[in-house]
Amino acid sequence: MVEINSLLHAGYHNPVQRPWQIERTLTKNALMYPIFITDEKDSLIPIPSMPNQYRIGINRLEAFIRPLVAKGLRAVMLFGVPNDSVKDELGTAADDPEGPVILAVKLLKSKFPDLLVSCDVCLCEYTSHGHCGHLNSDHTINNEASVKRLAEVAVNYAKAGADNVAPSDMMDGRMRAIKQGLLEAGLSHRVSLTAYSAKYASALYGPFRDAACSGAKFGDRSAYQLPPGSRGLGRRAIERDVSEGADIIMVKPAMFYLDIIRDAKEIASNYPIAAYQVSGEYAMIHHAAAAGVFDLKTAVLESMVGLQRAGCNLILTYFTPELLEWLD
């Protein structure tokens, strides 16, 4: 005989009851679309390792974004893809007023004032060595110089009109420096700060580095991105970034790190929690669906449910264009 306290089916037998069991419902407001802005102004360049994704020139950006806004797109994150000729050891082109990111911020805020525009803040796309900060002579990270430069870049993106800045470099202390910079610039009241707090040194970034032309020329980033098995470091990084003024906490990658997302929700219970479904996750789902392993829409929606169940309020995903249609 079944025990009374074992009976669960009745609570979700009727379809009307099933949404009542769900902690969060996926809406368009929960999505942010990461896009790549090239300094080839008239280009729309397909990214071979990321189906349906492009490097977008500034002269093609409005036409690319407008139909997505019409479908309900509320937020984007910008990544600059500069020409190799402007790269140097210090990443001086990161906040070039005529560079792809600042031009894109100004265009998007002019044409789509209600669209939230976030800027990834990192130097890897702009340094000749491909690392995320300034280097010492022995190729180790010069953290102090890196943080100073990253804060300058973040503030200049904010001055250009960005609504949010999101440092992904993983330097120690950069959140406090950026928050202080925004305060001194008189922008801390309107520009929010997203912390890539628990960003792990993952195998899943390969397609992104292809898209952004940002691979390291020597070594790797495991000395500043977190070791994949380090739950404790992830928790400490979240606590640190909350204490340094972060407004939003992010975990990256997403699907392999659901436990860290749940930790983030518990540690930073009063903060929005974001997860970045990265390029490798996007490519895996796409290629598996193409091989007949599962239905693309069903799998993508299940991945969204998993991230929300773990604790996400915001999901950065390259599936945003499809989701804007599916959620209708």
C-alpha positions in Angstrom: 0.0 0.0 0.0 1.3 3.5 -0.9 1.9 5.7 2.0 -0.1 9.0 2.2 3.1 11.1 2.2 4.3 9.3 -1.0 1.5 10.6 -3.2 2.7 13.3 -5.6 1.0 12.7 -8.9 -2.2 14.6 -8.1 -0.3 17.8 -7.6 0.6 17.9 -11.3 -1.9 15.6 -13.0 -3.9 18.5 -14.4 -1.9 20.6 -16.9 -3.1 23.8 -15.2 -1.4 22.8 -12.0 2.0 22.1 -13.5 3.2 25.7 -13.7 2.4 26.1 -10.0 5.2 23.7 -9.3 7.8 25.8 -11.2 10.0 28.2 -9.2 10.4 30.6 -12.2 8.8 31.0 -15.6 11.1 31.9 -18.5 10.2 35.2 -20.1 11.9 37.4 -22.6 13.0 39.8 -19.8 15.3 37.0 -18.5 17.4 36.9 -21.7 20.5 38.8 -22.7 21.9 38.4 -26.2 25.8 38.4 -26.5 26.8 39.9 -29.9 30.2 40.4 -31.6 30.9 43.8 -33.1 33.7 43.9 -35.7 35.6 47.0 -36.8 34.9 46.0 -40.4 32.0 48.4 -40.6 30.1 46.9 -43.5 30.5 43.3 -42.6 28.2 40.5 -41.5 30.6 37.6 -41.1 29.2 34.1 -40.2 31.1 32.4 -37.4 31.8 28.8 -38.6 31.9 27.2 -35.1 28.7 29.0 -33.9 25.8 28.4 -36.2 23.6 31.4 -36.9 26.0 33.8 -35.2 27.9 36.7 -36.8 30.6 39.3 -36.4 28.5 42.4 -37.1 29.9 45.7 -38.5 28.5 49.0 -37.2 26.8 49.8 -40.5 24.9 46.5 -40.3 24.0 46.6 -36.6 20.8 48.5 -36.7 19.2 46.2 -39.4 20.4 43.2 -37.5 19.0 44.2 -34.1 15.7 45.9 -35.2 13.7 42.7 -35.9 14.9 41.2 -32.6 13.8 44.3 -30.7 10.4 44.0 -32.4 10.2 40.4 -31.1 10.9 41.5 -27.6 14.7 41.7 -27.2 15.4 43.7 -24.0 19.2 43.4 -23.4 22.4 42.8 -25.3 26.0 42.4 -24.3 28.7 43.7 -26.7 32.1 42.1 -27.4 34.5 44.0 -29.6 36.4 42.3 -32.4 39.1 44.7 -33.5 41.6 44.2 -36.4 44.9 42.7 -35.4 46.7 45.9 -36.5 45.3 47.8 -33.5 46.3 45.3 -30.9 49.3 45.9 -28.6 50.6 44.6 -25.3 48.5 47.0 -23.2 45.1 46.8 -25.0 45.0 50.5 -25.7 42.3 50.1 -28.4 39.7 48.7 -25.9 38.1 52.1 -25.3 38.9 53.8 -28.6 36.1 56.3 -29.3 36.1 55.1 -32.9 36.4 51.4 -31.9 33.6 48.9 -32.4 32.2 48.8 -28.8 31.8 52.5 -28.2 30.4 53.1 -31.7 27.9 50.3 -31.1 26.9 51.6 -27.7 26.1 55.0 -29.1 24.2 53.6 -32.1 22.1 51.2 -30.1 21.2 53.8 -27.4 20.3 56.3 -30.2 18.1 53.9 -32.2 16.8 51.7 -29.4 16.7 53.8 -26.2 14.8 51.2 -24.2 17.3 48.4 -25.0 19.6 47.7 -22.1 23.2 47.7 -23.5 25.9 45.9 -21.5 29.6 45.9 -22.4 31.9 43.1 -21.6 35.1 44.6 -20.1 38.2 42.7 -20.9 41.5 43.3 -22.6 42.0 39.9 -24.3 40.4 41.0 -27.6 42.7 44.0 -27.7 46.1 42.7 -26.5 48.7 41.3 -28.9 49.3 38.4 -26.5 45.6 37.6 -26.0 45.7 37.6 -22.2 43.0 39.4 -20.2 45.3 42.0 -18.6 48.8 43.5 -18.5 51.7 41.2 -18.1 54.9 41.2 -16.2 58.2 40.5 -17.9 57.9 36.8 -16.9 54.4 36.6 -18.6 52.6 36.5 -15.3 49.7 38.9 -14.7 50.4 42.4 -13.5 47.2 42.6 -11.4 47.5 46.2 -10.3 48.2 47.6 -13.8 45.5 45.4 -15.2 42.8 46.6 -12.7 43.7 50.3 -13.4 43.3 49.8 -17.1 40.1 47.8 -16.8 38.5 50.5 -14.6 39.4 53.1 -17.3 37.8 51.0 -20.0 34.6 50.4 -18.0 34.2 54.0 -17.2 34.6 55.0 -20.8 32.0 52.5 -21.9 29.7 54.0 -19.3 30.4 57.5 -20.5 29.5 56.4 -24.0 26.1 55.4 -22.8 26.3 51.8 -21.6 23.7 50.8 -19.1 25.8 48.0 -17.6 29.5 47.0 -17.5 30.6 43.5 -17.0 34.3 42.8 -16.3 35.2 39.2 -17.4 38.9 39.4 -16.9 39.0 37.8 -13.4 41.6 40.2 -11.9 41.6 40.5 -8.2 40.0 43.7 -6.9 38.6 45.0 -10.2 35.0 45.3 -9.1 35.9 47.8 -6.4 38.1 49.8 -8.7 35.4 50.0 -11.4 32.7 50.9 -8.9 34.9 53.6 -7.5 35.5 54.8 -11.1 31.8 55.0 -11.8 31.2 56.9 -8.6 33.9 59.4 -9.3 32.6 59.9 -12.9 29.1 60.6 -11.5 27.7 57.4 -13.2 27.2 55.0 -10.3 23.5 55.9 -10.1 22.6 54.7 -13.6 25.3 52.2 -14.7 25.1 48.8 -13.0 28.0 46.4 -12.5 27.8 42.7 -13.4 30.5 40.6 -11.9 31.8 37.5 -13.7 32.4 36.2 -10.2 32.6 32.5 -10.7 34.3 32.2 -14.2 35.9 28.9 -14.6 38.9 27.9 -16.9 36.7 25.8 -19.1 37.1 23.9 -22.4 33.8 25.4 -23.5 35.2 28.8 -24.6 36.7 27.6 -27.9 34.1 28.9 -30.3 34.0 32.2 -28.5 37.8 32.7 -28.9 37.3 31.9 -32.6 34.5 34.4 -32.8 36.4 37.2 -30.9 39.9 36.4 -32.3 41.0 36.4 -28.6 43.0 33.3 -28.0 46.1 33.5 -25.8 49.3 33.5 -27.9 51.1 31.6 -25.2 50.2 29.8 -22.0 46.5 29.8 -20.9 44.3 31.7 -18.4 44.2 29.1 -15.7 46.3 31.3 -13.4 43.4 33.8 -13.1 40.2 31.9 -14.2 39.0 29.4 -11.6 39.9 25.7 -11.6 36.9 23.7 -12.8 36.7 21.7 -9.6 37.0 24.6 -7.2 33.7 25.1 -5.5 35.2 26.9 -2.5 37.1 29.4 -4.7 33.9 30.1 -6.6 32.1 30.8 -3.3 34.9 33.1 -2.1 34.9 35.0 -5.4 31.1 35.6 -5.2 31.5 36.8 -1.6 34.3 39.1 -2.6 32.5 40.7 -5.6 29.4 41.3 -3.5 31.6 43.1 -0.9 33.2 45.2 -3.7 30.0 46.6 -5.1 28.7 44.2 -7.7 25.0 44.7 -8.6 24.6 41.3 -10.5 26.5 38.1 -9.9 27.4 35.8 -12.8 28.5 32.2 -13.2 30.2 31.1 -16.4 29.9 28.5 -18.0 26.4 27.6 -17.1 25.2 24.0 -17.6 28.3 22.3 -16.1 28.1 24.6 -13.1 24.6 24.4 -11.8 25.9 23.7 -8.3 27.8 27.0 -8.4 24.7 28.9 -9.6 22.8 27.5 -6.6 25.7 28.5 -4.3 25.5 32.0 -5.8 21.8 32.2 -5.2 22.3 31.2 -1.6 25.4 33.4 -0.9 24.0 36.5 -2.8 20.4 35.9 -2.0 19.4 39.5 -2.4 21.2 40.0 -5.8 20.2 39.0 -9.3 22.0 35.9 -10.5 23.1 35.5 -14.1 24.6 32.6 -16.0 26.3 32.7 -19.3 25.5 29.7 -21.6 28.8 29.9 -23.4 29.8 29.3 -27.0 30.7 25.7 -26.4 27.4 24.9 -24.8 25.6 26.6 -27.7 27.6 24.6 -30.2 27.1 21.3 -28.4 23.4 21.7 -28.4 23.3 22.8 -32.0 25.4 19.9 -33.3 23.7 17.3 -31.2 20.3 18.4 -32.5 21.7 18.4 -36.1 22.9 14.8 -35.6 19.3 13.8 -34.5 20.2 13.3 -30.9 17.3 15.4 -29.7 14.9 18.2 -30.9 16.6 21.6 -30.8 13.8 23.6 -29.3 13.0 21.0 -26.6 16.6 20.8 -25.5 17.2 24.5 -25.5 14.0 25.1 -23.4 15.0 22.4 -21.0 18.5 24.0 -20.6 16.8 27.3 -19.7 14.5 25.5 -17.2 17.6 24.0 -15.6 19.4 27.3 -15.2 16.4 29.0 -13.8 15.7 26.1 -11.4 19.3 26.4 -10.1 18.6 30.1 -9.3 19.1 32.3 -12.4 17.3 35.5 -12.9 19.2 36.4 -16.1 20.5 34.1 -18.8 23.1 35.2 -21.4 22.6 32.9 -24.4 23.2 32.8 -28.1 19.8 31.1 -28.5 18.1 34.4 -27.7 16.8 35.0 -31.2 15.2 31.6 -31.3 13.8 32.0 -27.8 12.2 35.3 -28.6 10.1 33.4 -31.2 9.5 30.2 -29.2 8.3 32.2 -26.2 5.5 33.7 -28.3 
